[in-house]
Amino acid sequence: MDLQERPSHTLVTVLGTEAKSVVYRLGDVSVDAQLAPLALLKVIPEEERPEEIVAFCTPEAMEKSLPTLRDTAGVPVRAVEIDGPLGARLEEVMRRMAEVVPAGEEVELTVDLTHGPRHFQFLLFGVIRYLAALTGVKIRSVHYGLLRGEEGEIVDVVGLLELDEWVYAVEEFSRTGDCRKIADILSRGSSGQDHERLVKELRRFSEAYLLALPLQLGKISDHLLNRRMKSFRRLLKSRNVLFSGMLVEKIEEVLKRFQSDVKARDCQELVPDELKRQARLIADRYSRGDRAQVALLLREWIISWAIWADGRTGNWTDYVEARQPVELKLHTLRQLGERTEHRHLLSEEQSKLGELLGKLARIRNWFAHAGLSGLELSQAERELEEVVKSWEQLFFDGELRRFPLDVAGTEESLLVTPLGLSVGVLSSSLDALRSRDIRAKRCLLVCTMESWAKLEDADPGLLQGLEVVRLEIRDPRGGVKEIQGIAKKAEEHLVRARDVYVNLTGGTTLMGLAVQAIAERAKFFGRNVSRFGVTEGDPDTGRPGEPFWLTDAGPG
C-alpha cells in the first residue's frame, strides 16, 4: 500500500487462538467484548477511532479469532499471517512486522498487546518503537489487557515508551555528555517556572559542553549545582522516574567535574584550579573522540597556562592585555624550538614546549581547515595522540608545572638601522628612541666597510653604553643576494631581544631592504617590532630631523 494511501490512524494488534466474552474495564468505563481490540474500539471516542486494524496472526489465529474481529470491528481489518516459533526465524518475524506496520510522520498508531504468543508482543513493541524513532510515526497509546477469568482491565502501558526514552537519554548522556534528551522528556507536561528554567539550563549545559566552551560550561555547571538540583529531584520524583536518585547523582558528578569557582567565573584571576578544570574538559573530550575540539582547546589552554606562568593572571581573557603578549613569547619558543641552530638558547622545558607548539599548530590547522591539507585522518589522529601525551608530560607532574617563557639572556631593546656615509643617522635613531624614553643596549648596524670606518670619527659619547654589531654589505648597490644572509646573521641577536626598533631611513636602497628583511625576521620570531623613520634636518638652520613612527607590530 502506498504511504499516502494509508489511513492516518491505525490500530495494531496481535491475535491469539481464543475469542471469549470478557467484561473489560478502562478507567470508569466497562464494556463486554470477545477480544481486547474490540473493547478498545468501544471505549475510544468515535471521532478518535482508528480507520484500520492491522492484526498479526498465527495460522491458528487466522482460523479461530480473526473471523470474530472482522465480523465485529466495523472498520477494515488487514490480517498478516506470521508463523512465529522462537529461534532462527525471530528476525524474519520482526522484518515481516516492520514491512506491514504503517509508518510515517502523518501516521498515528494505537497498539494492543493483549493476545497472541508472548514473544510476538515483545517483538511488536520493539518494532513499533523502532519505527517511531526511524520514521516519526506517532504512538497514541499502548494497551495491555489484564485478564482475570471473565473480567479484564485494559491498562495503558505507554509509560514503557517513556522508559525506553529514558534508557536512550541516559545512555546518550553517559556516552556523549549530552543531556538534551533528558531535557526533552522533562519538557513534556512540565509546569512552573522552576521546571522551565531547569529544562532550559540543562540544554544550555549541553550546548556549552558539546561546543567545548570552558568558561560558559563552568558557569552553567555551577548554576545547576547550586540552584537547580532540588527542583530536578522533585520533578523526577513527581514523574515516577525509576532510580531518580542515581540519575541525579550521575549528573551531579559531571557538573562537579566542570564547575568553576567565583574568581574564574568572573575572569577576575586565573588560578591553577581553573587550568586544571579546563584540562579535565580536554581530557574528557579526548576520551569521547572529539579530536577537532581537543586541538582547539589545547591551544587556548596553553595560552592560558602561559598567562599564569608569566604572572599576568588578572583580566586573563583580555586579548590585548593578557593573551597577545604571551602569544608572542610562545611564538618565539615555537620558532626557536623548531630550528636546531637556536635550540641551545632554550631550557629543556622551553624546547619541549616549542616543539609541542609546532606539532599542535600543524594538527590544529588540519582540523580548522576541514582536513584539506592532504594529511590522512589516521595520521592526524596519531599526531594528536602524540601531542596530548606531550602536553600531559610537560605540564603535569603530580601538580601543575610552571617554568619561565622568556629566553635566557633576553635584552630589553634592540636598535636596527642602516648606516650610510654619515653617522648622523645613528645619532638621529638613538634620539628617536630617547624621545620615547627607550634605551637600546645593542645596535645592529647594516653598513659597508666604508661607512663602518666613519664610526671612528664619531663622538665617543654617541656609542657609550651601546654594543654595536656590524652587519656588512659588500656591494651596497647591487648585492641583492646578500640581504637574506644579513637577516640570517641578525637572528642570534633578534631572539635575545624583547623589543626591536627598526629605522627605515638612511643609507642606500639595498641597506633599507636589508633592514626590512631583519624586521620581518624579528616578527617571525615573535618579537615586538616597531618601525620608524627620521626626516632630513635643515643644514642651513641646524634644525635636526624629526622621527616618525610607522608601526608597532608583533609576529606576522
C-alpha positions in Angstrom: 0.0 0.0 0.0 1.4 3.4 -0.9 2.2 5.6 2.1 -0.1 8.4 1.0 -3.0 5.9 0.8 -2.6 4.6 4.3 -5.1 5.6 7.0 -3.9 8.3 9.4 -4.8 6.3 12.5 -4.3 2.5 12.7 -4.9 0.0 15.5 -2.1 -2.6 15.5 -2.8 -5.8 17.5 -1.7 -9.5 17.9 -4.4 -12.2 18.0 -4.4 -15.4 19.9 -6.5 -18.5 19.2 -9.3 -17.8 21.7 -12.1 -15.3 21.4 -14.3 -15.3 24.5 -16.7 -12.8 26.2 -14.9 -10.7 28.8 -16.0 -7.5 30.6 -13.1 -5.2 30.1 -12.7 -2.1 32.2 -10.8 1.0 31.1 -10.9 3.7 33.8 -14.6 4.2 34.8 -15.9 2.5 31.6 -16.7 -1.2 31.3 -17.6 -3.0 28.1 -18.3 -6.6 27.1 -16.1 -7.8 24.2 -14.7 -11.1 22.9 -11.3 -9.6 22.1 -9.3 -6.7 23.7 -9.1 -4.7 20.4 -12.9 -4.9 20.1 -13.1 -3.5 23.7 -10.8 -0.7 22.7 -13.0 0.2 19.7 -15.9 0.6 22.1 -14.2 2.8 24.6 -12.3 5.1 22.2 -14.4 8.2 21.3 -15.9 7.8 17.9 -14.0 10.8 16.4 -10.7 9.2 17.5 -11.3 5.7 16.5 -8.8 4.1 14.1 -9.7 3.7 10.4 -8.0 0.4 10.0 -6.8 -2.6 12.1 -3.6 -4.5 11.3 -3.8 -7.9 13.0 -0.8 -10.2 13.3 -1.9 -13.8 13.5 -0.5 -17.3 13.6 -2.2 -19.8 11.2 -4.4 -21.0 14.1 -5.5 -17.4 15.0 -6.3 -16.8 11.3 -8.9 -19.6 11.6 -10.2 -19.1 15.2 -10.2 -15.5 16.3 -9.7 -13.4 13.2 -13.3 -14.0 11.9 -14.7 -12.6 15.2 -12.6 -9.5 14.8 -13.6 -8.9 11.2 -17.3 -9.5 11.8 -17.5 -7.1 14.8 -14.8 -4.4 14.3 -16.8 -2.2 11.9 -13.5 -1.0 10.3 -11.3 -2.7 7.7 -9.1 -5.4 9.2 -5.8 -6.3 7.4 -4.6 -9.7 8.6 -0.9 -10.6 8.4 -0.1 -14.3 8.9 3.1 -15.0 10.8 4.2 -18.4 11.8 6.3 -17.4 14.7 8.3 -20.1 16.5 11.2 -18.9 18.6 14.6 -19.4 17.2 16.1 -18.9 13.8 13.0 -17.2 12.4 12.8 -14.5 15.0 14.4 -11.8 12.8 12.2 -12.8 9.9 9.1 -12.2 12.2 10.3 -8.8 13.1 11.1 -7.9 9.5 7.6 -9.0 8.4 6.1 -6.8 11.2 8.2 -3.9 10.1 7.1 -4.3 6.5 3.4 -4.1 7.2 3.1 -1.7 10.1 2.1 1.7 8.7 4.9 4.3 9.2 5.5 7.9 8.5 5.2 11.3 10.2 1.4 11.5 9.3 0.6 8.1 10.8 -0.7 7.5 14.3 -0.8 4.2 15.9 -2.8 2.7 18.8 -1.2 -0.6 19.9 -2.8 -3.6 21.7 -0.5 -6.2 23.2 -3.1 -8.4 25.0 -3.4 -11.5 22.9 -1.2 -13.8 20.9 2.1 -15.5 21.6 4.0 -13.7 24.3 7.2 -13.2 22.2 5.0 -11.6 19.5 4.1 -8.9 21.9 7.7 -8.1 22.7 8.7 -8.2 19.1 5.8 -5.9 18.1 6.6 -3.4 20.8 10.2 -3.3 19.7 9.3 -2.9 16.0 6.8 -0.1 16.8 9.3 1.7 19.0 12.0 1.5 16.2 9.6 2.7 13.5 8.7 5.7 15.8 12.3 6.7 16.0 13.1 6.0 12.4 10.1 7.4 10.6 8.4 9.8 13.1 5.2 7.7 13.4 3.2 8.9 16.4 2.2 6.3 19.0 -1.0 7.4 20.6 -1.3 4.7 23.2 -0.1 1.2 24.1 -2.6 -1.1 25.8 -2.5 -4.4 27.6 -5.5 -6.3 28.9 -5.1 -8.0 32.3 -7.5 -11.0 32.1 -9.0 -12.5 35.3 -11.4 -15.1 34.2 -14.4 -13.3 32.7 -13.2 -9.9 33.7 -10.3 -7.8 32.4 -8.7 -4.4 32.9 -7.2 -2.6 30.0 -4.0 -0.8 31.1 -2.3 1.9 29.2 1.4 0.9 29.2 2.5 3.8 27.1 4.8 4.6 30.0 7.0 1.8 28.7 7.8 4.0 25.8 8.9 6.8 28.1 11.0 4.3 30.0 12.6 3.3 26.7 13.2 7.0 26.0 14.8 7.4 29.4 17.1 4.4 28.6 18.2 6.2 25.4 18.5 9.6 27.1 20.6 8.2 30.0 22.8 6.2 27.6 23.3 9.3 25.4 24.3 11.3 28.5 26.7 8.6 29.6 28.2 8.3 26.2 28.4 11.8 25.0 27.7 14.1 28.0 24.6 15.4 26.1 21.6 15.8 28.4 19.3 17.4 25.8 17.2 14.2 25.5 16.7 14.3 29.3 15.6 17.9 28.9 13.2 16.9 26.1 11.5 14.3 28.2 11.2 16.7 31.2 9.8 19.5 29.0 6.7 17.5 28.2 3.9 18.4 30.5 6.2 20.4 32.9 4.7 23.3 34.7 6.0 26.1 36.8 9.0 28.4 36.3 11.4 26.2 38.2 10.8 23.3 35.8 11.0 25.6 32.7 14.3 27.1 34.0 15.7 23.6 34.7 14.9 22.4 31.2 16.4 25.5 29.6 19.6 25.3 31.7 20.1 21.5 31.0 20.0 22.4 27.3 22.5 25.3 27.9 24.8 22.9 29.7 24.7 20.5 26.8 25.4 23.3 24.3 28.4 24.6 26.3 29.7 21.1 26.7 29.3 19.9 23.1 30.8 23.2 21.8 33.6 22.8 24.4 33.2 26.4 25.8 35.1 26.1 29.1 34.0 29.4 30.7 30.4 29.0 29.8 30.4 25.4 30.9 31.9 26.3 34.2 29.2 28.9 34.9 26.2 26.8 33.9 27.6 23.7 35.8 27.9 25.8 39.0 24.5 27.3 38.5 22.8 24.0 38.0 24.5 22.5 41.1 23.7 25.4 43.4 20.3 26.4 42.0 18.5 23.6 40.2 19.3 20.2 41.7 16.5 20.3 44.3 13.8 21.1 41.7 15.4 18.4 39.5 14.9 15.8 42.2 11.3 16.9 42.8 10.5 16.8 39.1 11.9 13.3 38.6 10.1 12.0 41.7 6.8 13.5 40.5 7.3 11.7 37.2 8.0 8.4 39.0 11.3 8.1 37.1 13.0 4.9 38.1 16.2 5.2 40.1 15.9 9.0 40.0 18.3 9.5 42.8 21.0 7.6 40.9 20.3 9.7 37.8 20.7 13.0 39.8 24.0 11.7 41.3 25.3 10.8 37.9 24.5 14.3 36.5 25.9 16.0 39.6 29.2 14.0 39.2 29.6 15.5 35.7 28.6 19.0 36.8 31.2 19.0 39.7 33.9 18.0 37.3 33.4 21.2 35.3 32.1 23.6 37.9 34.2 26.7 38.2 34.9 28.9 41.2 33.8 32.5 41.6 37.1 34.1 40.5 37.3 32.0 37.4 33.6 32.6 36.5 34.1 36.3 36.6 37.5 36.2 34.9 38.9 38.1 37.8 42.0 36.0 38.3 43.5 32.9 36.7 44.3 30.3 39.3 45.8 26.8 38.9 42.5 25.2 39.8 40.9 26.8 36.7 43.6 25.5 34.5 43.1 22.0 36.0 39.4 22.3 35.4 39.9 23.2 31.8 42.4 20.3 31.5 39.7 18.0 32.7 37.4 19.2 29.9 40.2 18.5 27.3 40.8 15.0 28.7 37.0 14.3 28.7 36.5 15.4 25.1 39.6 13.4 24.0 38.3 10.3 25.7 35.0 10.7 23.8 36.8 11.1 20.5 36.2 14.8 19.8 39.6 15.3 18.1 39.0 18.7 16.5 37.7 20.3 19.7 40.7 18.9 21.6 43.1 20.5 19.1 41.3 23.9 19.5 41.1 23.6 23.3 44.7 22.7 23.7 46.0 25.8 22.0 43.8 28.1 24.2 44.8 26.2 27.3 48.5 26.6 26.6 47.9 30.4 26.1 46.1 30.5 29.4 48.8 28.5 31.1 51.4 30.9 29.7 49.4 33.8 31.2 49.6 32.1 34.6 53.3 31.2 34.2 54.1 34.8 33.2 52.3 36.3 36.1 49.5 38.0 34.1 46.7 36.4 35.9 44.4 39.5 36.2 41.9 40.0 33.4 43.3 36.9 31.8 40.7 36.7 29.0 41.5 40.1 27.6 43.4 39.7 24.3 45.5 42.9 24.3 46.3 43.0 27.9 47.0 39.3 28.7 46.8 36.9 25.8 48.6 38.7 23.0 51.8 39.3 25.0 52.2 35.7 25.9 51.3 34.6 22.4 54.3 36.5 21.2 56.5 34.6 23.7 55.0 31.3 22.7 55.6 32.1 19.1 59.3 32.7 19.9 59.6 29.4 21.7 58.0 27.6 18.8 60.3 29.2 16.2 63.4 28.5 18.2 62.3 25.0 19.2 61.8 24.1 15.5 65.3 25.5 14.5 68.2 23.3 15.7 70.7 26.2 15.4 68.9 28.2 18.0 67.5 25.4 20.3 70.5 25.8 22.6 69.1 29.1 23.7 66.1 27.4 25.3 65.8 25.5 28.6 64.7 21.9 28.4 61.1 22.8 29.2 61.1 25.6 26.7 62.5 23.4 24.0 59.8 20.8 24.6 57.1 23.5 24.6 58.4 24.9 21.4 58.3 21.5 19.7 54.8 20.8 21.1 53.5 24.1 19.8 54.8 23.3 16.3 53.1 19.9 16.3 49.9 21.3 17.7 49.8 24.1 15.1 50.0 21.6 12.3 47.3 19.3 13.6 45.0 22.2 14.7 45.2 23.8 11.3 44.4 20.5 9.7 41.1 20.3 11.7 40.4 24.0 11.3 40.7 23.7 7.5 38.4 20.7 7.4 41.2 18.3 6.6 42.1 19.9 3.3 45.8 19.9 3.8 46.3 16.4 2.5 47.0 14.7 5.8 45.2 11.4 6.2 42.8 11.1 9.1 44.6 8.2 10.7 47.9 10.1 10.6 46.1 13.2 12.1 44.8 11.1 15.0 48.2 9.6 15.7 49.8 13.1 15.7 47.1 14.4 18.0 47.7 11.4 20.3 51.4 12.4 20.5 50.5 16.0 21.2 48.2 15.1 24.0 50.8 12.8 25.6 53.5 15.5 25.3 51.1 18.0 26.8 50.3 15.8 29.8 54.0 15.0 30.4 55.2 18.6 30.1 52.6 20.4 32.2 51.5 17.9 34.8 53.9 16.1 37.2 51.6 15.5 40.1 50.9 19.2 40.2 50.6 21.9 37.5 54.1 22.8 36.4 55.4 26.3 35.9 58.5 27.5 34.1 59.6 30.8 32.6 58.7 31.8 29.0 61.5 34.4 28.4 64.6 33.1 26.6 67.6 33.3 28.8 69.6 36.5 28.3 66.8 38.3 26.7 67.6 42.0 26.3 65.0 44.7 26.7 65.6 46.7 23.5 67.5 46.3 20.2 68.0 49.0 17.6 68.4 48.1 13.9 69.5 50.8 11.5 71.4 51.3 8.2 74.5 53.4 8.2 75.4 55.5 5.2 78.4 57.8 4.9 77.2 59.9 7.8 76.9 58.8 11.5 74.1 61.4 11.9 71.6 58.6 11.0 72.7 56.6 14.1 72.6 59.7 16.3 69.1 60.5 15.0 67.9 56.9 15.6 69.1 57.0 19.2 67.5 60.4 19.7 64.2 58.9 18.3 64.3 56.2 20.9 65.2 58.6 23.7 62.1 60.7 22.7 60.1 57.7 23.8 62.3 57.0 26.9 63.7 53.9 25.3 67.4 52.9 25.9 68.7 50.4 23.5 71.6 48.2 24.8 72.6 46.8 21.4 72.5 48.1 17.8 72.6 46.1 14.6 74.3 48.3 12.1 73.7 47.5 8.4 76.7 49.1 6.8 79.6 48.9 4.3 83.3 48.7 5.1 83.5 52.4 4.2 80.5 53.5 6.4 81.8 51.4 9.3 85.0 53.4 9.2 83.0 56.6 9.8 82.3 55.4 13.3 86.0 56.2 14.2 85.2 59.9 13.7 82.0 59.8 15.8 81.6 61.4 19.2 82.7 58.8 21.8 79.7 59.7 23.8 77.4 58.5 21.0 78.3 54.9 21.5 78.6 54.9 25.3 76.7 52.0 26.8 75.8 50.7 23.3 77.1 47.5 21.9 77.3 47.8 18.1 77.1 44.7 15.9 78.5 45.0 12.4 76.3 43.6 9.6 78.4 44.4 6.5 77.1 44.5 2.9 79.9 44.2 0.5 78.0 45.6 -2.5 75.7 48.3 -1.2 74.2 49.0 -4.6 73.9 45.6 -6.3 74.3 42.9 -3.7 70.6 41.8 -3.5 71.6 38.2 -2.8 73.3 39.4 0.4 70.0 40.5 2.0 68.9 37.1 3.3 72.4 36.4 4.6 72.4 39.6 6.5 69.0 38.8 8.0 70.3 35.3 9.0 73.2 36.8 10.8 70.9 39.0 12.7 68.8 36.1 14.1 71.0 35.3 17.1 70.6 38.9 18.3 66.9 39.1 17.5 66.0 36.1 19.6 67.6 37.7 22.6 65.7 40.9 22.2 62.3 41.6 23.6 61.6 44.8 21.6 63.1 45.5 18.2 63.2 49.1 16.9 63.9 49.4 13.2 65.0 52.6 11.5 64.0 52.6 7.8 65.8 55.7 6.7 69.4 56.3 5.8 72.0 54.5 3.7 71.3 53.0 0.3 68.2 51.4 -1.0 69.8 48.0 -0.6 70.5 48.7 3.0 66.9 49.7 3.6 65.8 46.4 2.1 68.2 44.5 4.3 66.8 46.4 7.4 63.2 45.5 6.3 64.3 41.8 6.0 65.6 41.9 9.5 62.3 43.4 10.7 60.4 40.6 9.1 62.7 38.0 10.7 62.1 39.7 14.1 58.4 39.4 13.6 58.8 35.7 12.6 60.5 35.1 16.0 57.6 36.8 17.8 59.5 40.0 18.8 57.7 43.2 19.3 58.7 45.2 16.2 58.3 49.0 15.9 59.4 50.7 12.6 60.2 54.4 12.4 62.0 56.9 10.2 63.8 60.2 10.6 63.2 63.2 8.3 66.2 65.0 7.0 67.3 68.0 9.0 67.9 71.5 7.7 71.7 72.2 7.3 71.2 75.9 6.9 69.3 76.4 10.2 70.8 73.4 12.0 67.3 72.1 12.7 67.6 68.3 13.3 65.4 65.7 11.6 62.1 64.6 13.2 61.3 61.0 14.0 58.0 59.5 12.7 56.7 56.1 13.8 55.1 53.8 11.3 54.0 50.5 13.0 54.0 48.7 16.3 53.5 45.0 15.4 54.1 41.5 16.6 54.5 38.4 14.5 53.2 38.4 11.0 
